[in-house]
Amino acid sequence: MTQARPARSPVQQGAGRDRAVLERLATRHTLAPAWIYPRTINGQPWFVLVFGDFETPEQARRAIGSLPAELRAAKPWPKPFGQVQKEANP
């Protein structure tokens, strides 16, 4: 994951137990820049897909509005980069 200011906002597109599914989703929809990072939730391994490097949450929300319906259906949301860093580097 590249370094960015904590105030920036990527979009969390989704999370799941199968990293390969998230990788295919990011590739099929050309989500870039995109990162998948591991986390542990309730003692179980999960993977989180985030994409984009938006200066503000509002810019991230506008980007969400232009996503294909399949991606919008997953209810993505702006996620503060500082939160991503905390989760990715516990």
mmCIF file as gemmi writes it, N, C-alpha and C atoms, coordinates in Angstrom:
data_model
loop_
_atom_site.group_PDB
_atom_site.id
_atom_site.type_symbol
_atom_site.label_atom_id
_atom_site.label_alt_id
_atom_site.label_comp_id
_atom_site.label_asym_id
_atom_site.label_entity_id
_atom_site.label_seq_id
_atom_site.pdbx_PDB_ins_code
_atom_site.Cartn_x
_atom_site.Cartn_y
_atom_site.Cartn_z
_atom_site.occupancy
_atom_site.B_iso_or_equiv
_atom_site.pdbx_formal_charge
_atom_site.auth_seq_id
_atom_site.auth_asym_id
_atom_site.pdbx_PDB_model_num
ATOM 1 N N . MET Axp A 1 ? 0.849 -1.161 0 1 0 ? 1 A 1
ATOM 2 C CA . MET Axp A 1 ? 0 0 0 1 0 ? 1 A 1
ATOM 3 C C . MET Axp A 1 ? 0.901 1.233 0 1 0 ? 1 A 1
ATOM 4 N N . THR Axp A 2 ? 0.595 2.165 -0.844 1 0 ? 2 A 1
ATOM 5 C CA . THR Axp A 2 ? 1.387 3.383 -0.899 1 0 ? 2 A 1
ATOM 6 C C . THR Axp A 2 ? 1.09 4.258 0.309 1 0 ? 2 A 1
ATOM 7 N N . GLN Axp A 3 ? 2.004 5.144 0.609 1 0 ? 3 A 1
ATOM 8 C CA . GLN Axp A 3 ? 1.799 6.06 1.721 1 0 ? 3 A 1
ATOM 9 C C . GLN Axp A 3 ? 0.938 7.225 1.267 1 0 ? 3 A 1
ATOM 10 N N . ALA Axp A 4 ? -0.005 7.604 2.063 1 0 ? 4 A 1
ATOM 11 C CA . ALA Axp A 4 ? -0.858 8.754 1.792 1 0 ? 4 A 1
ATOM 12 C C . ALA Axp A 4 ? -1.123 9.454 3.113 1 0 ? 4 A 1
ATOM 13 N N . ARG Axp A 5 ? -1.562 10.683 3.033 1 0 ? 5 A 1
ATOM 14 C CA . ARG Axp A 5 ? -1.906 11.395 4.266 1 0 ? 5 A 1
ATOM 15 C C . ARG Axp A 5 ? -3.127 10.731 4.904 1 0 ? 5 A 1
ATOM 16 N N . PRO Axp A 6 ? -3.129 10.594 6.238 1 0 ? 6 A 1
ATOM 17 C CA . PRO Axp A 6 ? -4.262 9.954 6.908 1 0 ? 6 A 1
ATOM 18 C C . PRO Axp A 6 ? -5.606 10.612 6.634 1 0 ? 6 A 1
ATOM 19 N N . ALA Axp A 7 ? -5.653 11.877 6.263 1 0 ? 7 A 1
ATOM 20 C CA . ALA Axp A 7 ? -6.926 12.554 6.007 1 0 ? 7 A 1
ATOM 21 C C . ALA Axp A 7 ? -7.549 12.133 4.679 1 0 ? 7 A 1
ATOM 22 N N . ARG Axp A 8 ? -6.815 11.508 3.809 1 0 ? 8 A 1
ATOM 23 C CA . ARG Axp A 8 ? -7.341 11.097 2.504 1 0 ? 8 A 1
ATOM 24 C C . ARG Axp A 8 ? -8.332 9.948 2.693 1 0 ? 8 A 1
ATOM 25 N N . SER Axp A 9 ? -9.147 9.711 1.667 1 0 ? 9 A 1
ATOM 26 C CA . SER Axp A 9 ? -10.199 8.702 1.777 1 0 ? 9 A 1
ATOM 27 C C . SER Axp A 9 ? -10.226 7.777 0.577 1 0 ? 9 A 1
ATOM 28 N N . PRO Axp A 10 ? -9.806 6.531 0.749 1 0 ? 10 A 1
ATOM 29 C CA . PRO Axp A 10 ? -10.113 5.55 -0.276 1 0 ? 10 A 1
ATOM 30 C C . PRO Axp A 10 ? -11.567 5.104 -0.095 1 0 ? 10 A 1
ATOM 31 N N . VAL Axp A 11 ? -12.03 4.241 -0.951 1 0 ? 11 A 1
ATOM 32 C CA . VAL Axp A 11 ? -13.369 3.679 -0.85 1 0 ? 11 A 1
ATOM 33 C C . VAL Axp A 11 ? -13.23 2.218 -0.464 1 0 ? 11 A 1
ATOM 34 N N . GLN Axp A 12 ? -13.944 1.803 0.577 1 0 ? 12 A 1
ATOM 35 C CA . GLN Axp A 12 ? -13.978 0.371 0.878 1 0 ? 12 A 1
ATOM 36 C C . GLN Axp A 12 ? -15.054 -0.237 0.004 1 0 ? 12 A 1
ATOM 37 N N . GLN Axp A 13 ? -14.632 -1.093 -0.92 1 0 ? 13 A 1
ATOM 38 C CA . GLN Axp A 13 ? -15.558 -1.737 -1.843 1 0 ? 13 A 1
ATOM 39 C C . GLN Axp A 13 ? -16.161 -2.991 -1.239 1 0 ? 13 A 1
ATOM 40 N N . GLY Axp A 14 ? -15.4 -3.68 -0.428 1 0 ? 14 A 1
ATOM 41 C CA . GLY Axp A 14 ? -15.944 -4.894 0.152 1 0 ? 14 A 1
ATOM 42 C C . GLY Axp A 14 ? -14.921 -5.631 0.979 1 0 ? 14 A 1
ATOM 43 N N . ALA Axp A 15 ? -15.376 -6.696 1.586 1 0 ? 15 A 1
ATOM 44 C CA . ALA Axp A 15 ? -14.518 -7.554 2.396 1 0 ? 15 A 1
ATOM 45 C C . ALA Axp A 15 ? -15.036 -8.971 2.266 1 0 ? 15 A 1
ATOM 46 N N . GLY Axp A 16 ? -14.16 -9.913 2.47 1 0 ? 16 A 1
ATOM 47 C CA . GLY Axp A 16 ? -14.576 -11.307 2.391 1 0 ? 16 A 1
ATOM 48 C C . GLY Axp A 16 ? -13.467 -12.241 2.816 1 0 ? 16 A 1
ATOM 49 N N . ARG Axp A 17 ? -13.784 -13.487 2.856 1 0 ? 17 A 1
ATOM 50 C CA . ARG Axp A 17 ? -12.832 -14.504 3.294 1 0 ? 17 A 1
ATOM 51 C C . ARG Axp A 17 ? -11.926 -14.968 2.166 1 0 ? 17 A 1
ATOM 52 N N . ASP Axp A 18 ? -12.329 -14.723 0.914 1 0 ? 18 A 1
ATOM 53 C CA . ASP Axp A 18 ? -11.582 -15.217 -0.247 1 0 ? 18 A 1
ATOM 54 C C . ASP Axp A 18 ? -10.899 -14.052 -0.973 1 0 ? 18 A 1
ATOM 55 N N . ARG Axp A 19 ? -9.607 -13.948 -0.792 1 0 ? 19 A 1
ATOM 56 C CA . ARG Axp A 19 ? -8.84 -12.853 -1.402 1 0 ? 19 A 1
ATOM 57 C C . ARG Axp A 19 ? -8.953 -12.879 -2.925 1 0 ? 19 A 1
ATOM 58 N N . ALA Axp A 20 ? -8.944 -14.064 -3.516 1 0 ? 20 A 1
ATOM 59 C CA . ALA Axp A 20 ? -8.993 -14.185 -4.98 1 0 ? 20 A 1
ATOM 60 C C . ALA Axp A 20 ? -10.265 -13.571 -5.552 1 0 ? 20 A 1
ATOM 61 N N . VAL Axp A 21 ? -11.383 -13.699 -4.864 1 0 ? 21 A 1
ATOM 62 C CA . VAL Axp A 21 ? -12.645 -13.1 -5.322 1 0 ? 21 A 1
ATOM 63 C C . VAL Axp A 21 ? -12.503 -11.577 -5.376 1 0 ? 21 A 1
ATOM 64 N N . LEU Axp A 22 ? -11.909 -11 -4.345 1 0 ? 22 A 1
ATOM 65 C CA . LEU Axp A 22 ? -11.711 -9.549 -4.315 1 0 ? 22 A 1
ATOM 66 C C . LEU Axp A 22 ? -10.735 -9.106 -5.403 1 0 ? 22 A 1
ATOM 67 N N . GLU Axp A 23 ? -9.686 -9.897 -5.63 1 0 ? 23 A 1
ATOM 68 C CA . GLU Axp A 23 ? -8.726 -9.564 -6.691 1 0 ? 23 A 1
ATOM 69 C C . GLU Axp A 23 ? -9.406 -9.557 -8.057 1 0 ? 23 A 1
ATOM 70 N N . ARG Axp A 24 ? -10.241 -10.562 -8.309 1 0 ? 24 A 1
ATOM 71 C CA . ARG Axp A 24 ? -10.952 -10.622 -9.6 1 0 ? 24 A 1
ATOM 72 C C . ARG Axp A 24 ? -11.903 -9.432 -9.751 1 0 ? 24 A 1
ATOM 73 N N . LEU Axp A 25 ? -12.579 -9.069 -8.681 1 0 ? 25 A 1
ATOM 74 C CA . LEU Axp A 25 ? -13.498 -7.926 -8.718 1 0 ? 25 A 1
ATOM 75 C C . LEU Axp A 25 ? -12.734 -6.643 -9.067 1 0 ? 25 A 1
ATOM 76 N N . ALA Axp A 26 ? -11.619 -6.416 -8.404 1 0 ? 26 A 1
ATOM 77 C CA . ALA Axp A 26 ? -10.814 -5.217 -8.666 1 0 ? 26 A 1
ATOM 78 C C . ALA Axp A 26 ? -10.302 -5.203 -10.096 1 0 ? 26 A 1
ATOM 79 N N . THR Axp A 27 ? -9.883 -6.357 -10.6 1 0 ? 27 A 1
ATOM 80 C CA . THR Axp A 27 ? -9.363 -6.443 -11.967 1 0 ? 27 A 1
ATOM 81 C C . THR Axp A 27 ? -10.477 -6.257 -12.986 1 0 ? 27 A 1
ATOM 82 N N . ARG Axp A 28 ? -11.601 -6.929 -12.793 1 0 ? 28 A 1
ATOM 83 C CA . ARG Axp A 28 ? -12.716 -6.865 -13.753 1 0 ? 28 A 1
ATOM 84 C C . ARG Axp A 28 ? -13.237 -5.439 -13.905 1 0 ? 28 A 1
ATOM 85 N N . HIS Axp A 29 ? -13.222 -4.687 -12.819 1 0 ? 29 A 1
ATOM 86 C CA . HIS Axp A 29 ? -13.765 -3.327 -12.86 1 0 ? 29 A 1
ATOM 87 C C . HIS Axp A 29 ? -12.678 -2.251 -12.919 1 0 ? 29 A 1
ATOM 88 N N . THR Axp A 30 ? -11.444 -2.676 -13.09 1 0 ? 30 A 1
ATOM 89 C CA . THR Axp A 30 ? -10.305 -1.765 -13.203 1 0 ? 30 A 1
ATOM 90 C C . THR Axp A 30 ? -10.3 -0.744 -12.069 1 0 ? 30 A 1
ATOM 91 N N . LEU Axp A 31 ? -10.437 -1.228 -10.853 1 0 ? 31 A 1
ATOM 92 C CA . LEU Axp A 31 ? -10.375 -0.353 -9.681 1 0 ? 31 A 1
ATOM 93 C C . LEU Axp A 31 ? -8.907 -0.027 -9.413 1 0 ? 31 A 1
ATOM 94 N N . ALA Axp A 32 ? -8.555 1.238 -9.491 1 0 ? 32 A 1
ATOM 95 C CA . ALA Axp A 32 ? -7.149 1.595 -9.333 1 0 ? 32 A 1
ATOM 96 C C . ALA Axp A 32 ? -7.031 2.981 -8.725 1 0 ? 32 A 1
ATOM 97 N N . PRO Axp A 33 ? -6.059 3.195 -7.891 1 0 ? 33 A 1
ATOM 98 C CA . PRO Axp A 33 ? -5.253 2.146 -7.279 1 0 ? 33 A 1
ATOM 99 C C . PRO Axp A 33 ? -6.125 1.336 -6.322 1 0 ? 33 A 1
ATOM 100 N N . ALA Axp A 34 ? -5.855 0.068 -6.223 1 0 ? 34 A 1
ATOM 101 C CA . ALA Axp A 34 ? -6.625 -0.825 -5.34 1 0 ? 34 A 1
ATOM 102 C C . ALA Axp A 34 ? -5.667 -1.599 -4.452 1 0 ? 34 A 1
ATOM 103 N N . TRP Axp A 35 ? -6.109 -1.847 -3.222 1 0 ? 35 A 1
ATOM 104 C CA . TRP Axp A 35 ? -5.326 -2.626 -2.281 1 0 ? 35 A 1
ATOM 105 C C . TRP Axp A 35 ? -6.245 -3.624 -1.594 1 0 ? 35 A 1
ATOM 106 N N . ILE Axp A 36 ? -5.685 -4.77 -1.319 1 0 ? 36 A 1
ATOM 107 C CA . ILE Axp A 36 ? -6.39 -5.78 -0.522 1 0 ? 36 A 1
ATOM 108 C C . ILE Axp A 36 ? -5.483 -6.059 0.67 1 0 ? 36 A 1
ATOM 109 N N . TYR Axp A 37 ? -6.042 -5.889 1.849 1 0 ? 37 A 1
ATOM 110 C CA . TYR Axp A 37 ? -5.226 -6.133 3.035 1 0 ? 37 A 1
ATOM 111 C C . TYR Axp A 37 ? -5.943 -7.122 3.953 1 0 ? 37 A 1
ATOM 112 N N . PRO Axp A 38 ? -5.156 -7.914 4.699 1 0 ? 38 A 1
ATOM 113 C CA . PRO Axp A 38 ? -5.75 -8.896 5.609 1 0 ? 38 A 1
ATOM 114 C C . PRO Axp A 38 ? -6.132 -8.265 6.938 1 0 ? 38 A 1
ATOM 115 N N . ARG Axp A 39 ? -7.162 -8.809 7.536 1 0 ? 39 A 1
ATOM 116 C CA . ARG Axp A 39 ? -7.561 -8.458 8.9 1 0 ? 39 A 1
ATOM 117 C C . ARG Axp A 39 ? -8.117 -9.697 9.575 1 0 ? 39 A 1
ATOM 118 N N . THR Axp A 40 ? -8.213 -9.617 10.861 1 0 ? 40 A 1
ATOM 119 C CA . THR Axp A 40 ? -8.845 -10.685 11.634 1 0 ? 40 A 1
ATOM 120 C C . THR Axp A 40 ? -10.117 -10.113 12.228 1 0 ? 40 A 1
ATOM 121 N N . ILE Axp A 41 ? -11.229 -10.783 11.956 1 0 ? 41 A 1
ATOM 122 C CA . ILE Axp A 41 ? -12.521 -10.364 12.485 1 0 ? 41 A 1
ATOM 123 C C . ILE Axp A 41 ? -13.117 -11.561 13.217 1 0 ? 41 A 1
ATOM 124 N N . ASN Axp A 42 ? -13.424 -11.377 14.49 1 0 ? 42 A 1
ATOM 125 C CA . ASN Axp A 42 ? -13.949 -12.465 15.329 1 0 ? 42 A 1
ATOM 126 C C . ASN Axp A 42 ? -13.073 -13.71 15.255 1 0 ? 42 A 1
ATOM 127 N N . GLY Axp A 43 ? -11.747 -13.479 15.236 1 0 ? 43 A 1
ATOM 128 C CA . GLY Axp A 43 ? -10.802 -14.591 15.221 1 0 ? 43 A 1
ATOM 129 C C . GLY Axp A 43 ? -10.636 -15.262 13.864 1 0 ? 43 A 1
ATOM 130 N N . GLN Axp A 44 ? -11.302 -14.753 12.846 1 0 ? 44 A 1
ATOM 131 C CA . GLN Axp A 44 ? -11.247 -15.356 11.515 1 0 ? 44 A 1
ATOM 132 C C . GLN Axp A 44 ? -10.514 -14.44 10.541 1 0 ? 44 A 1
ATOM 133 N N . PRO Axp A 45 ? -9.749 -15.025 9.599 1 0 ? 45 A 1
ATOM 134 C CA . PRO Axp A 45 ? -9.067 -14.192 8.605 1 0 ? 45 A 1
ATOM 135 C C . PRO Axp A 45 ? -10.052 -13.64 7.57 1 0 ? 45 A 1
ATOM 136 N N . TRP Axp A 46 ? -9.922 -12.355 7.265 1 0 ? 46 A 1
ATOM 137 C CA . TRP Axp A 46 ? -10.722 -11.675 6.259 1 0 ? 46 A 1
ATOM 138 C C . TRP Axp A 46 ? -9.795 -10.839 5.401 1 0 ? 46 A 1
ATOM 139 N N . PHE Axp A 47 ? -10.293 -10.404 4.269 1 0 ? 47 A 1
ATOM 140 C CA . PHE Axp A 47 ? -9.559 -9.505 3.391 1 0 ? 47 A 1
ATOM 141 C C . PHE Axp A 47 ? -10.469 -8.333 3.055 1 0 ? 47 A 1
ATOM 142 N N . VAL Axp A 48 ? -9.875 -7.147 2.981 1 0 ? 48 A 1
ATOM 143 C CA . VAL Axp A 48 ? -10.628 -5.925 2.708 1 0 ? 48 A 1
ATOM 144 C C . VAL Axp A 48 ? -10.105 -5.32 1.412 1 0 ? 48 A 1
ATOM 145 N N . LEU Axp A 49 ? -11.021 -4.964 0.513 1 0 ? 49 A 1
ATOM 146 C CA . LEU Axp A 49 ? -10.68 -4.313 -0.75 1 0 ? 49 A 1
ATOM 147 C C . LEU Axp A 49 ? -11.012 -2.834 -0.655 1 0 ? 49 A 1
ATOM 148 N N . VAL Axp A 50 ? -9.992 -1.99 -0.813 1 0 ? 50 A 1
ATOM 149 C CA . VAL Axp A 50 ? -10.19 -0.55 -0.901 1 0 ? 50 A 1
ATOM 150 C C . VAL Axp A 50 ? -9.573 -0.077 -2.208 1 0 ? 50 A 1
ATOM 151 N N . PHE Axp A 51 ? -10.099 1.036 -2.717 1 0 ? 51 A 1
ATOM 152 C CA . PHE Axp A 51 ? -9.524 1.593 -3.937 1 0 ? 51 A 1
ATOM 153 C C . PHE Axp A 51 ? -9.629 3.103 -3.91 1 0 ? 51 A 1
ATOM 154 N N . GLY Axp A 52 ? -8.819 3.727 -4.741 1 0 ? 52 A 1
ATOM 155 C CA . GLY Axp A 52 ? -8.855 5.172 -4.889 1 0 ? 52 A 1
ATOM 156 C C . GLY Axp A 52 ? -7.996 5.883 -3.868 1 0 ? 52 A 1
ATOM 157 N N . ASP Axp A 53 ? -7.749 7.144 -4.155 1 0 ? 53 A 1
ATOM 158 C CA . ASP Axp A 53 ? -6.96 8.001 -3.282 1 0 ? 53 A 1
ATOM 159 C C . ASP Axp A 53 ? -7.565 9.397 -3.394 1 0 ? 53 A 1
ATOM 160 N N . PHE Axp A 54 ? -8.673 9.596 -2.7 1 0 ? 54 A 1
ATOM 161 C CA . PHE Axp A 54 ? -9.445 10.828 -2.813 1 0 ? 54 A 1
ATOM 162 C C . PHE Axp A 54 ? -9.043 11.797 -1.705 1 0 ? 54 A 1
ATOM 163 N N . GLU Axp A 55 ? -9.018 13.072 -2.05 1 0 ? 55 A 1
ATOM 164 C CA . GLU Axp A 55 ? -8.619 14.084 -1.077 1 0 ? 55 A 1
ATOM 165 C C . GLU Axp A 55 ? -9.638 14.263 0.032 1 0 ? 55 A 1
ATOM 166 N N . THR Axp A 56 ? -10.904 14.032 -0.274 1 0 ? 56 A 1
ATOM 167 C CA . THR Axp A 56 ? -11.958 14.227 0.721 1 0 ? 56 A 1
ATOM 168 C C . THR Axp A 56 ? -12.969 13.089 0.63 1 0 ? 56 A 1
ATOM 169 N N . PRO Axp A 57 ? -13.718 12.854 1.709 1 0 ? 57 A 1
ATOM 170 C CA . PRO Axp A 57 ? -14.793 11.871 1.644 1 0 ? 57 A 1
ATOM 171 C C . PRO Axp A 57 ? -15.829 12.22 0.572 1 0 ? 57 A 1
ATOM 172 N N . GLU Axp A 58 ? -16.076 13.507 0.361 1 0 ? 58 A 1
ATOM 173 C CA . GLU Axp A 58 ? -17.048 13.921 -0.659 1 0 ? 58 A 1
ATOM 174 C C . GLU Axp A 58 ? -16.597 13.484 -2.052 1 0 ? 58 A 1
ATOM 175 N N . GLN Axp A 59 ? -15.322 13.636 -2.352 1 0 ? 59 A 1
ATOM 176 C CA . GLN Axp A 59 ? -14.81 13.165 -3.649 1 0 ? 59 A 1
ATOM 177 C C . GLN Axp A 59 ? -14.99 11.657 -3.769 1 0 ? 59 A 1
ATOM 178 N N . ALA Axp A 60 ? -14.75 10.942 -2.683 1 0 ? 60 A 1
ATOM 179 C CA . ALA Axp A 60 ? -14.93 9.49 -2.695 1 0 ? 60 A 1
ATOM 180 C C . ALA Axp A 60 ? -16.402 9.141 -2.937 1 0 ? 60 A 1
ATOM 181 N N . ARG Axp A 61 ? -17.325 9.875 -2.297 1 0 ? 61 A 1
ATOM 182 C CA . ARG Axp A 61 ? -18.756 9.611 -2.505 1 0 ? 61 A 1
ATOM 183 C C . ARG Axp A 61 ? -19.158 9.859 -3.96 1 0 ? 61 A 1
ATOM 184 N N . ARG Axp A 62 ? -18.609 10.913 -4.56 1 0 ? 62 A 1
ATOM 185 C CA . ARG Axp A 62 ? -18.905 11.162 -5.984 1 0 ? 62 A 1
ATOM 186 C C . ARG Axp A 62 ? -18.402 10.012 -6.853 1 0 ? 62 A 1
ATOM 187 N N . ALA Axp A 63 ? -17.228 9.494 -6.531 1 0 ? 63 A 1
ATOM 188 C CA . ALA Axp A 63 ? -16.688 8.359 -7.292 1 0 ? 63 A 1
ATOM 189 C C . ALA Axp A 63 ? -17.588 7.137 -7.134 1 0 ? 63 A 1
ATOM 190 N N . ILE Axp A 64 ? -18.108 6.922 -5.951 1 0 ? 64 A 1
ATOM 191 C CA . ILE Axp A 64 ? -19.016 5.797 -5.712 1 0 ? 64 A 1
ATOM 192 C C . ILE Axp A 64 ? -20.238 5.93 -6.611 1 0 ? 64 A 1
ATOM 193 N N . GLY Axp A 65 ? -20.751 7.142 -6.759 1 0 ? 65 A 1
ATOM 194 C CA . GLY Axp A 65 ? -21.924 7.37 -7.6 1 0 ? 65 A 1
ATOM 195 C C . GLY Axp A 65 ? -21.706 7.034 -9.055 1 0 ? 65 A 1
ATOM 196 N N . SER Axp A 66 ? -20.46 7.026 -9.503 1 0 ? 66 A 1
ATOM 197 C CA . SER Axp A 66 ? -20.182 6.71 -10.91 1 0 ? 66 A 1
ATOM 198 C C . SER Axp A 66 ? -19.796 5.249 -11.131 1 0 ? 66 A 1
ATOM 199 N N . LEU Axp A 67 ? -19.813 4.451 -10.069 1 0 ? 67 A 1
ATOM 200 C CA . LEU Axp A 67 ? -19.469 3.022 -10.206 1 0 ? 67 A 1
ATOM 201 C C . LEU Axp A 67 ? -20.588 2.261 -10.909 1 0 ? 67 A 1
ATOM 202 N N . PRO Axp A 68 ? -20.254 1.134 -11.536 1 0 ? 68 A 1
ATOM 203 C CA . PRO Axp A 68 ? -21.294 0.27 -12.109 1 0 ? 68 A 1
ATOM 204 C C . PRO Axp A 68 ? -22.254 -0.212 -11.017 1 0 ? 68 A 1
ATOM 205 N N . ALA Axp A 69 ? -23.462 -0.524 -11.405 1 0 ? 69 A 1
ATOM 206 C CA . ALA Axp A 69 ? -24.5 -0.96 -10.459 1 0 ? 69 A 1
ATOM 207 C C . ALA Axp A 69 ? -24.043 -2.138 -9.603 1 0 ? 69 A 1
ATOM 208 N N . GLU Axp A 70 ? -23.315 -3.069 -10.194 1 0 ? 70 A 1
ATOM 209 C CA . GLU Axp A 70 ? -22.837 -4.24 -9.438 1 0 ? 70 A 1
ATOM 210 C C . GLU Axp A 70 ? -22.005 -3.8 -8.237 1 0 ? 70 A 1
ATOM 211 N N . LEU Axp A 71 ? -21.156 -2.799 -8.42 1 0 ? 71 A 1
ATOM 212 C CA . LEU Axp A 71 ? -20.318 -2.333 -7.319 1 0 ? 71 A 1
ATOM 213 C C . LEU Axp A 71 ? -21.099 -1.477 -6.336 1 0 ? 71 A 1
ATOM 214 N N . ARG Axp A 72 ? -21.992 -0.633 -6.83 1 0 ? 72 A 1
ATOM 215 C CA . ARG Axp A 72 ? -22.817 0.189 -5.928 1 0 ? 72 A 1
ATOM 216 C C . ARG Axp A 72 ? -23.711 -0.682 -5.055 1 0 ? 72 A 1
ATOM 217 N N . ALA Axp A 73 ? -24.145 -1.832 -5.577 1 0 ? 73 A 1
ATOM 218 C CA . ALA Axp A 73 ? -25.021 -2.731 -4.82 1 0 ? 73 A 1
ATOM 219 C C . ALA Axp A 73 ? -24.354 -3.232 -3.541 1 0 ? 73 A 1
ATOM 220 N N . ALA Axp A 74 ? -23.028 -3.252 -3.527 1 0 ? 74 A 1
ATOM 221 C CA . ALA Axp A 74 ? -22.302 -3.704 -2.334 1 0 ? 74 A 1
ATOM 222 C C . ALA Axp A 74 ? -22.216 -2.618 -1.268 1 0 ? 74 A 1
ATOM 223 N N . LYS Axp A 75 ? -22.779 -1.444 -1.561 1 0 ? 75 A 1
ATOM 224 C CA . LYS Axp A 75 ? -22.814 -0.319 -0.628 1 0 ? 75 A 1
ATOM 225 C C . LYS Axp A 75 ? -21.414 0.103 -0.161 1 0 ? 75 A 1
ATOM 226 N N . PRO Axp A 76 ? -20.525 0.429 -1.111 1 0 ? 76 A 1
ATOM 227 C CA . PRO Axp A 76 ? -19.192 0.895 -0.73 1 0 ? 76 A 1
ATOM 228 C C . PRO Axp A 76 ? -19.28 2.235 -0.005 1 0 ? 76 A 1
ATOM 229 N N . TRP Axp A 77 ? -18.239 2.552 0.756 1 0 ? 77 A 1
ATOM 230 C CA . TRP Axp A 77 ? -18.246 3.811 1.489 1 0 ? 77 A 1
ATOM 231 C C . TRP Axp A 77 ? -16.827 4.365 1.6 1 0 ? 77 A 1
ATOM 232 N N . PRO Axp A 78 ? -16.732 5.705 1.77 1 0 ? 78 A 1
ATOM 233 C CA . PRO Axp A 78 ? -15.422 6.315 2.002 1 0 ? 78 A 1
ATOM 234 C C . PRO Axp A 78 ? -14.895 5.833 3.351 1 0 ? 78 A 1
ATOM 235 N N . LYS Axp A 79 ? -13.632 5.492 3.379 1 0 ? 79 A 1
ATOM 236 C CA . LYS Axp A 79 ? -13.023 5.016 4.617 1 0 ? 79 A 1
ATOM 237 C C . LYS Axp A 79 ? -11.756 5.838 4.853 1 0 ? 79 A 1
ATOM 238 N N . PRO Axp A 80 ? -11.64 6.507 5.982 1 0 ? 80 A 1
ATOM 239 C CA . PRO Axp A 80 ? -10.447 7.31 6.231 1 0 ? 80 A 1
ATOM 240 C C . PRO Axp A 80 ? -9.168 6.471 6.094 1 0 ? 80 A 1
ATOM 241 N N . PHE Axp A 81 ? -8.181 7.047 5.401 1 0 ? 81 A 1
ATOM 242 C CA . PHE Axp A 81 ? -6.939 6.311 5.195 1 0 ? 81 A 1
ATOM 243 C C . PHE Axp A 81 ? -6.288 5.929 6.518 1 0 ? 81 A 1
ATOM 244 N N . GLY Axp A 82 ? -6.425 6.793 7.522 1 0 ? 82 A 1
ATOM 245 C CA . GLY Axp A 82 ? -5.876 6.475 8.842 1 0 ? 82 A 1
ATOM 246 C C . GLY Axp A 82 ? -6.474 5.186 9.403 1 0 ? 82 A 1
ATOM 247 N N . GLN Axp A 83 ? -7.765 4.961 9.162 1 0 ? 83 A 1
ATOM 248 C CA . GLN Axp A 83 ? -8.423 3.73 9.613 1 0 ? 83 A 1
ATOM 249 C C . GLN Axp A 83 ? -7.887 2.524 8.835 1 0 ? 83 A 1
ATOM 250 N N . VAL Axp A 84 ? -7.689 2.697 7.546 1 0 ? 84 A 1
ATOM 251 C CA . VAL Axp A 84 ? -7.115 1.619 6.72 1 0 ? 84 A 1
ATOM 252 C C . VAL Axp A 84 ? -5.723 1.259 7.263 1 0 ? 84 A 1
ATOM 253 N N . GLN Axp A 85 ? -4.911 2.271 7.546 1 0 ? 85 A 1
ATOM 254 C CA . GLN Axp A 85 ? -3.577 2.015 8.077 1 0 ? 85 A 1
ATOM 255 C C . GLN Axp A 85 ? -3.631 1.247 9.398 1 0 ? 85 A 1
ATOM 256 N N . LYS Axp A 86 ? -4.547 1.642 10.288 1 0 ? 86 A 1
ATOM 257 C CA . LYS Axp A 86 ? -4.678 0.945 11.571 1 0 ? 86 A 1
ATOM 258 C C . LYS Axp A 86 ? -5.058 -0.518 11.372 1 0 ? 86 A 1
ATOM 259 N N . GLU Axp A 87 ? -6.011 -0.757 10.471 1 0 ? 87 A 1
ATOM 260 C CA . GLU Axp A 87 ? -6.461 -2.125 10.248 1 0 ? 87 A 1
ATOM 261 C C . GLU Axp A 87 ? -5.392 -2.979 9.56 1 0 ? 87 A 1
ATOM 262 N N . ALA Axp A 88 ? -4.677 -2.368 8.614 1 0 ? 88 A 1
ATOM 263 C CA . ALA Axp A 88 ? -3.698 -3.115 7.832 1 0 ? 88 A 1
ATOM 264 C C . ALA Axp A 88 ? -2.405 -3.355 8.61 1 0 ? 88 A 1
ATOM 265 N N . ASN Axp A 89 ? -2.132 -2.528 9.602 1 0 ? 89 A 1
ATOM 266 C CA . ASN Axp A 89 ? -0.9 -2.627 10.384 1 0 ? 89 A 1
ATOM 267 C C . ASN Axp A 89 ? -1.207 -2.61 11.879 1 0 ? 89 A 1
ATOM 268 N N . PRO Axp A 90 ? -1.882 -3.665 12.365 1 0 ? 90 A 1
ATOM 269 C CA . PRO Axp A 90 ? -2.289 -3.66 13.786 1 0 ? 90 A 1
ATOM 270 C C . PRO Axp A 90 ? -1.099 -3.708 14.744 1 0 ? 90 A 1
